[in-house]
Amino acid sequence: MTLDLTCQACDASFELDLTELVDDPRVQCPSCDARAPVTMAEGLSNALDDLLGQVARLRPKFQLVFEVESDELPPPYDRERTRAAIDDDEPVEEDLEPEDDQEIGRDADD
């Protein structure tokens, strides 16, 4: 099984074998050497490992075809995050919960 990736830096397309990603969590463009941060690659590797484990459990009852396009993610995953937040793995302002005494469009004194 492979992941089809397109580098945002150089627009090169390449494949990444899932078993290699699970064994060695690294995402790197072979054309320009752009890399995903290690924590991001490890998170993807762990999520795929968990997903494949659940698919294996379903296999006796159901056949599963799973396709994901990163440009077509469902809510709440469809929000764009800033490059700095992705690189630093920090939440962006829209990901933060409002304070209990604040409501959108109202002052706390109302």
HELIX and SHEET records of a PDB file:
HELIX    1   1 LEU A   18  ASP A   23  1                                   6    
HELIX    2   2 VAL A   38  LEU A   58  1                                  21    
HELIX    3   3 SER A   70  GLU A   72  5                                   3    
HELIX    4   4 ARG A   83  ASP A   88  1                                   6    
HELIX    5   5 GLU A   93  ASP A   95  5                                   3    
SHEET    1   A 2 THR A   2  THR A   6  0                                        
SHEET    2   A 2 SER A  13  ASP A  17 -1                                        
END                                                                             
